[in-house]
């Protein structure tokens, strides 16, 4: 299927690895001109080189912290107009809410709610003026099924979801859709790090922790990053213009509810 977005320009955040890189890869495969952003220059440059070897689209890179006003200003000074924006940031650390201070909440909100809103604010009016735009927020399955101990993420990401639900109804008539991707357990370096930390806390082997999680998973496997990347590319497509204000759960059936 031709997604009809060849030649479009996209911003993909947190794109030096993992799910962000998977989204950038899928978009480059559709002929999109992608600007990938992350905080660390080395892995970002290497990711851009790999993307440009794939084609047919192209990738530029810019090292910036999108959670900071300075970082966002640098992005839009270099690239003022995007047709597609994919927001993505790692989640805040787990813990006991009794131990969190106001500063912990502010950091979580800055990264996982306010930064995406600022990116939307900087790009959505131009998209509407041109008559086409796709905004995708990579959040978490915890928005649908909150996880005890992930209160910072549950709160910040749910706040973003509520904001998007209201805004999306005012943009779609002018060709701009805003949707969310809610990943469950995907086979990324971050997941491997989480297993290692859990194994250390519990005095178990990493393979044992991983196997126990797989045994509880309906699919008996974790998601492949490219699966989320392709879902992102479809939501960015011409064909997805009537999908708006939605949160697509990609968790292999882990969520036990009907709706």
Secondary structure as GFF3:
##gff-version 3
##sequence-region A 1 259
A	DSSP	beta_strand	9	13	.	.	.	ID=ss1
A	DSSP	alpha_helix	18	29	.	.	.	ID=ss2
A	DSSP	beta_strand	33	38	.	.	.	ID=ss3
A	DSSP	alpha_helix	41	54	.	.	.	ID=ss4
A	DSSP	beta_strand	58	63	.	.	.	ID=ss5
A	DSSP	alpha_helix	69	78	.	.	.	ID=ss6
A	DSSP	beta_strand	84	87	.	.	.	ID=ss7
A	DSSP	three_ten_helix	97	99	.	.	.	ID=ss8
A	DSSP	alpha_helix	102	109	.	.	.	ID=ss9
A	DSSP	pi_helix	110	114	.	.	.	ID=ss10
A	DSSP	alpha_helix	115	130	.	.	.	ID=ss11
A	DSSP	beta_strand	133	138	.	.	.	ID=ss12
A	DSSP	three_ten_helix	141	143	.	.	.	ID=ss13
A	DSSP	alpha_helix	151	167	.	.	.	ID=ss14
A	DSSP	three_ten_helix	168	170	.	.	.	ID=ss15
A	DSSP	three_ten_helix	172	174	.	.	.	ID=ss16
A	DSSP	beta_strand	176	183	.	.	.	ID=ss17
A	DSSP	alpha_helix	189	202	.	.	.	ID=ss18
A	DSSP	alpha_helix	206	216	.	.	.	ID=ss19
A	DSSP	alpha_helix	225	235	.	.	.	ID=ss20
A	DSSP	three_ten_helix	238	240	.	.	.	ID=ss21
A	DSSP	beta_strand	247	250	.	.	.	ID=ss22
###
